[in-house]
Amino acid sequence: MKKLLCVFLPAFVLLAACKKDPKPAEPGTELPGKIPSEPKARPVGEPIGPGVIAMVTPAGATITSADGSFKLRIPVGAVNANTDILIQEVKNTAPGAVGRSFELQPHGTVFQKPVTLEFSWEGHESWVNIPEALGIARQDEKNFWRLAKAPVIDKVKKTVSVQTDHFSNWALLQWLQLEPVATTVKAGGQAQLTVKSYIPLSGDDLLTPLVPADGQDIALGEGRPLPGNFIQSWTVGGVGTVNGNGGQGTYSAPATVQKPEIANVTATLKDRKQQLMVVSTLTVIPQGLVYRINGGPWHLLPADGGAGDEGFEVTASNGIRYIVLAWGGGTGAFHWDRLMKTALVYVDGADKQTASIYYDKALKQYVPAGGALHVVELGAKGEFISGSFTMTGGGEFIDNDQEPIGKNNIEGYFCVRHDL
């Protein structure tokens, strides 16, 4: 293990004129058909993990993604000859994203019969407040996301499906939601919440999109706050308070907490037909780094963080135990990598250490653990760095041993001053 840490751990120690969108109208003053901004190109999602490759014959086939959340159903006669198909998970960059996004290759493939794309939202139930507002979108050649027509929503199986005759990047989304859907808030801090619609609405009906006159798929905008006449109330379950103003709300966290505390903020919506609810789950975290191992009790450590030669780090220690988080910089989700440029190292004060890699004997190399680092806030020096992390299947090592003796799961949150 010393040889492993001597390669990676010292890096952690050393780390110790564009056009502007129009200004949104005041909440409650927008016209329903003018809620979203103009369509805006989004970046193409970067690949996540290995893809699934399958050969499809004229007899048809069903191809399932590695995690089972996506299925491609190809009917008999859709292809004239044997065709290799790739399903590659990519980062979901669609507005209102829920769950995963997949790139289907080869691009340009046109089928003789429509194929069916099926997404599952199982595991993301807390994100799906209004199943009727779920949809599947494709990213076009200009990188605009377009909502596919006629989705089939199965609330029992928790799936959404559409038909298409060509390949692209496809994603599951909810075009009416409370954002952020989930985030962290430091004790004593605030979070700004917005009920957003990413598509034009048809009159006073929240669940009827305004279909373009040309009959094309709906281009998704950046979203605008829902007009105040659609908002019935704002409430919070759990710690803290919320103050609503039309489609926007401000959540205020309690001044102190000793462990992560959950607050569920609900905006109740109404139109002439129904009452709907959208929810944001906020985790209030103490200052420092709080973590737990394998679902055990929470532990709070003093911590600091900041920039170094190789990127950013957060280091937490009580003199016996310590955790180091390292990443290249910026906010967003960062998956652990084999070279430990995005990494977690935990030392328990004895001779055991856990790292965000594991030795795969079949591959004869170290592979990254599951999970990711989520950086929500990265303030300037003197301000806060905050976020969360999950690591599943990280290798547990004994000093001087190259191969792990087991695996650990570690989860936690951090809120530290940028002072390095």
C-alpha positions in Angstrom: 0.0 0.0 0.0 2.9 2.4 0.7 3.9 2.1 -3.0 0.4 3.0 -4.1 0.1 5.9 -1.7 3.6 7.2 -2.6 2.3 7.7 -6.1 -1.0 9.3 -5.4 -1.2 10.5 -1.8 1.6 13.1 -1.9 -0.4 15.0 -4.5 -3.2 15.3 -2.0 -0.9 16.7 0.7 0.6 19.2 -1.7 -2.8 20.3 -2.8 -3.4 21.0 1.2 -19.1 38.8 -26.3 -22.1 36.6 -26.1 -25.7 37.5 -26.6 -27.6 37.8 -23.3 -31.0 36.2 -22.7 -33.8 38.6 -22.2 -34.4 39.5 -18.6 -37.2 37.3 -17.1 -40.5 39.1 -16.4 -41.5 39.4 -12.8 -43.2 36.3 -11.4 -46.9 36.3 -12.2 -46.7 38.7 -15.1 -45.5 36.3 -17.9 -47.9 35.1 -20.6 -48.3 31.3 -20.5 -46.9 30.9 -24.0 -43.9 33.0 -23.3 -42.5 31.3 -20.1 -39.4 29.6 -21.6 -36.5 31.6 -23.1 -35.5 30.9 -26.7 -34.0 27.5 -27.3 -30.4 27.3 -26.3 -27.7 24.8 -27.3 -26.4 22.6 -24.6 -23.1 20.8 -24.6 -23.0 17.2 -25.8 -22.7 14.9 -22.8 -19.4 13.2 -22.1 -19.3 9.3 -22.0 -19.8 7.6 -18.7 -18.4 4.1 -18.3 -18.3 1.4 -21.0 -21.0 1.1 -23.7 -23.1 -1.9 -24.7 -22.5 -3.2 -28.2 -24.9 -5.7 -29.9 -25.4 -7.0 -33.4 -29.0 -6.6 -34.6 -30.3 -8.8 -37.5 -33.4 -8.3 -39.7 -35.2 -10.5 -37.1 -35.0 -7.6 -34.6 -33.8 -7.4 -31.0 -34.1 -5.7 -27.6 -30.9 -4.1 -26.3 -30.6 -3.0 -22.7 -28.1 -0.6 -21.2 -25.6 -1.8 -18.7 -27.6 -0.5 -15.7 -31.0 -1.6 -17.1 -32.5 1.9 -17.1 -32.8 2.1 -20.9 -34.1 -0.3 -23.5 -33.9 -0.1 -27.3 -36.6 -2.3 -29.0 -35.9 -2.9 -32.7 -38.8 -4.7 -34.5 -38.6 -7.3 -37.2 -37.6 -5.7 -40.6 -36.3 -2.5 -39.1 -32.8 -3.2 -40.6 -32.1 -5.0 -43.9 -28.7 -6.4 -42.8 -26.8 -7.3 -39.7 -26.0 -4.0 -37.9 -23.8 -3.3 -34.9 -25.5 -1.0 -32.4 -23.8 0.9 -29.5 -25.7 2.2 -26.4 -23.3 4.6 -24.6 -24.3 6.4 -21.4 -23.4 10.0 -21.5 -23.8 13.0 -19.1 -27.4 14.2 -19.2 -27.3 17.8 -20.3 -31.0 18.2 -21.2 -33.0 20.9 -19.4 -35.0 19.4 -16.6 -32.9 16.2 -16.7 -34.0 13.2 -14.7 -31.8 10.1 -14.6 -29.7 9.1 -17.5 -28.9 10.0 -21.1 -27.7 7.7 -23.8 -25.9 8.1 -27.2 -27.1 5.7 -29.8 -24.7 4.8 -32.6 -24.0 4.7 -35.4 -25.2 8.2 -36.0 -27.2 8.6 -39.2 -28.8 5.2 -38.9 -32.3 5.3 -40.4 -34.6 2.4 -39.7 -37.1 0.9 -42.1 -39.6 0.7 -39.2 -39.8 2.9 -36.0 -37.8 1.6 -33.1 -38.9 2.2 -29.5 -36.8 3.9 -26.8 -37.8 3.1 -23.2 -36.4 4.9 -20.2 -37.1 3.9 -16.6 -37.3 6.4 -13.7 -37.0 3.7 -11.0 -34.5 4.9 -8.5 -35.4 8.5 -9.2 -38.9 8.5 -7.7 -38.0 11.5 -5.5 -37.3 13.5 -8.6 -40.5 12.6 -10.4 -43.2 14.6 -8.8 -45.5 14.8 -11.9 -45.2 11.7 -14.1 -47.4 13.4 -16.7 -44.7 16.0 -17.2 -42.1 13.4 -18.1 -40.7 13.3 -21.6 -37.9 12.0 -23.7 -35.8 14.5 -25.7 -33.2 14.2 -28.5 -30.3 16.4 -29.1 -30.3 17.7 -32.7 -27.4 18.6 -35.0 -27.3 22.2 -33.5 -27.2 20.7 -30.0 -30.7 21.9 -29.2 -32.7 19.4 -27.1 -36.1 18.7 -28.6 -39.0 17.0 -26.8 -40.3 14.0 -28.7 -44.0 13.8 -29.4 -46.5 11.2 -28.1 -44.6 9.8 -25.1 -46.2 6.7 -23.5 -46.0 6.9 -19.7 -46.5 3.8 -17.6 -46.8 4.8 -13.9 -46.9 1.2 -12.7 -43.7 0.1 -14.5 -42.2 3.6 -14.1 -41.2 3.9 -17.7 -41.5 6.4 -20.5 -41.2 5.4 -24.2 -41.3 7.0 -27.6 -40.8 5.9 -31.1 -38.2 7.1 -33.6 -36.6 6.1 -36.9 -33.1 7.5 -36.3 -30.3 7.7 -33.8 -29.1 10.6 -31.7 -28.4 11.4 -28.1 -31.6 10.8 -26.0 -32.5 11.8 -22.5 -35.2 11.5 -19.9 -36.5 14.8 -18.4 -39.3 16.4 -16.5 -40.3 19.7 -18.2 -42.2 21.0 -15.2 -40.3 20.9 -11.9 -39.0 22.7 -8.8 -35.4 23.5 -9.2 -33.0 22.5 -7.8 -34.6 19.1 -7.4 -32.0 18.3 -4.8 -29.1 20.2 -3.3 -27.1 20.9 -0.1 -27.4 24.0 2.0 -24.9 25.0 4.7 -26.3 25.6 8.2 -27.4 29.3 8.4 -27.5 29.6 4.6 -30.2 30.0 2.0 -31.3 28.3 -1.2 -33.2 30.0 -4.1 -35.9 27.7 -5.5 -37.8 28.2 -8.8 -40.8 26.3 -10.3 -39.8 26.1 -13.9 -41.4 25.1 -17.2 -39.1 24.3 -20.0 -41.8 24.4 -22.7 -44.6 26.9 -23.7 -47.8 26.1 -22.0 -51.2 26.0 -23.7 -53.4 28.6 -22.0 -54.2 27.8 -18.3 -53.5 24.1 -18.5 -50.2 23.1 -16.8 -50.0 19.7 -18.5 -50.8 20.6 -22.1 -47.8 21.8 -24.1 -48.2 24.4 -26.8 -47.4 22.4 -29.9 -45.5 24.4 -32.6 -47.5 25.4 -35.6 -45.2 23.4 -37.9 -45.9 20.2 -35.9 -42.2 19.7 -35.1 -40.8 18.5 -31.9 -40.8 21.1 -29.2 -37.4 22.9 -28.7 -36.6 23.2 -25.0 -35.6 26.5 -23.6 -33.7 27.4 -20.4 -37.0 27.7 -18.5 -38.7 30.5 -16.7 -40.4 30.8 -13.3 -44.0 29.6 -13.5 -46.5 32.6 -13.4 -47.8 33.4 -9.9 -51.4 32.6 -10.8 -50.4 28.9 -11.0 -48.9 28.9 -7.5 -51.2 28.0 -4.6 -48.7 27.7 -1.7 -45.1 27.0 -0.5 -44.5 24.7 2.5 -41.5 23.0 4.1 -41.3 19.6 5.9 -38.4 19.2 8.2 -35.9 21.9 9.3 -35.9 25.5 8.2 -38.4 27.9 6.7 -39.5 28.9 3.2 -40.8 32.2 1.8 -42.6 32.1 -1.6 -43.0 34.9 -4.2 -44.9 33.6 -7.2 -42.9 30.9 -8.9 -39.8 31.6 -6.8 -39.1 30.7 -3.2 -36.3 31.3 -0.7 -35.4 28.5 1.8 -33.6 29.5 5.0 -31.7 26.8 6.9 -31.4 26.6 10.7 -28.3 28.3 12.1 -26.7 25.1 13.4 -26.9 21.3 12.8 -24.8 18.5 14.1 -25.4 16.1 11.3 -27.1 16.2 7.9 -30.8 17.2 8.2 -33.4 16.9 5.5 -35.9 19.6 4.4 -38.5 18.9 1.8 -39.8 22.1 0.2 -43.1 21.7 -1.6 -44.7 24.2 -4.1 -48.4 23.4 -4.6 -49.6 24.2 -8.1 -53.1 24.7 -9.5 -54.8 25.3 -12.8 -58.4 25.0 -14.0 -58.2 21.2 -14.0 -56.1 20.0 -11.1 -53.8 20.5 -8.2 -50.2 19.4 -8.5 -47.1 19.4 -6.2 -43.4 19.7 -7.0 -40.8 19.0 -4.3 -37.2 20.0 -3.7 -35.1 17.9 -1.2 -32.5 20.0 0.6 -29.8 18.5 2.8 -28.7 21.0 5.5 -25.0 20.3 6.4 -22.8 21.5 9.3 -19.6 23.4 8.6 -16.7 20.9 8.3 -16.9 17.4 6.7 -19.5 14.9 7.9 -19.3 11.2 6.7 -20.3 7.7 7.5 -19.0 4.3 6.5 -21.2 1.4 5.3 -24.4 3.1 6.6 -23.0 3.6 10.1 -23.2 6.6 12.4 -22.3 10.1 11.1 -18.9 11.6 12.1 -18.1 15.3 11.9 -14.5 16.4 11.3 -13.0 19.9 11.1 -11.9 20.6 7.5 -10.5 23.2 5.1 -10.0 23.3 1.3 -8.7 25.2 -1.6 -6.6 25.2 -4.8 -3.3 23.6 -5.3 -0.9 22.9 -8.2 -3.0 20.0 -9.5 -6.5 21.2 -8.8 -8.6 21.5 -5.6 -8.8 19.5 -2.4 -10.8 19.3 0.8 -8.9 17.8 3.8 -10.6 16.8 7.1 -8.9 15.5 10.2 -9.2 15.2 13.9 -5.6 14.1 14.4 -6.5 10.4 14.2 -8.8 10.0 11.2 -8.6 12.0 8.0 -10.3 12.2 4.6 -8.9 13.8 1.5 -11.1 14.7 -1.5 -9.3 15.8 -4.7 -10.6 17.0 -8.1 -9.5 19.1 -11.0 -11.6 22.1 -10.1 -15.1 23.6 -10.9 -18.5 22.6 -9.8 -20.7 19.6 -10.9 -20.4 15.8 -10.7 -16.9 14.2 -10.9 -16.7 10.5 -11.1 -13.7 8.8 -9.4 -11.1 7.8 -11.8 -8.4 5.1 -12.1 -5.5 7.5 -12.0 -7.0 9.2 -8.9 -7.1 12.7 -10.3 -10.6 12.7 -8.8 -10.1 10.8 -5.7 -11.1 10.0 -2.1 -8.6 8.6 0.5 -9.7 7.8 4.1 -7.3 6.8 6.9 -8.9 5.4 10.1 -6.1 6.1 12.5 -4.9 2.5 12.5 -3.3 0.5 9.7 -6.3 0.5 7.4 -6.9 2.9 4.6 -9.7 3.2 2.0 -9.2 4.6 -1.4 -11.6 5.3 -4.4 -9.9 2.5 -6.4 -10.0 -1.2 -6.3 -7.7 -3.8 -7.8 -9.4 -5.9 -10.5 -7.6 -9.2 -10.7 -9.2 -10.1 -14.0 -8.1 -6.8 -15.6 -4.8 -6.8 -13.6 -5.2 -3.1 -12.9 -6.8 -0.7 -10.5 -10.3 0.4 -11.4 -12.4 3.3 -10.0 -14.9 2.8 -7.3 -18.6 3.6 -7.9 -20.1 6.9 -7.0 -19.0 10.5 -7.5 -18.0 13.8 -5.9 -20.6 16.5 -6.3 -19.3 20.0 -5.9 -22.2 22.5 -5.4 -20.4 25.6 -4.4 -16.8 26.7 -5.1 -16.4 30.2 -3.8 -13.4 32.5 -4.0 -10.8 32.5 -1.3 -12.5 33.3 2.0 -15.8 32.0 0.8 -17.3 28.4 1.0 -16.6 25.2 -0.9 -19.5 22.8 -0.4 -21.0 19.6 -1.8 -21.4 15.9 -1.2 -19.7 12.6 -2.1 -20.6 8.9 -2.4 -18.1 6.1 -2.9 -19.2 2.5 -3.4 -16.8 -0.4 -3.5 -13.7 1.5 -2.6 -10.7 -0.7 -1.8 -9.7 -1.2 1.9 -6.0 -1.6 2.2 -3.6 -2.6 5.0 -0.3 -0.6 5.0 2.4 -2.2 2.9 -0.2 -4.3 0.9 -0.8 -3.7 -2.7 -4.1 -5.7 -3.0 -7.2 -4.6 -1.0 -8.5 -6.8 1.8 -12.1 -5.7 1.2 -14.4 -2.9 0.1 -16.1 0.0 1.8 -18.8 2.4 1.0 -18.4 6.0 2.2 -20.8 8.9 1.9 -20.7 12.4 3.2 -21.0 16.2 2.9 -18.6 19.1 3.2 -18.8 22.8 3.8 -15.5 24.4 4.3 -13.8 27.8 3.9 -11.7 28.3 0.8 -8.4 29.1 2.6 -5.6 27.2 1.1 
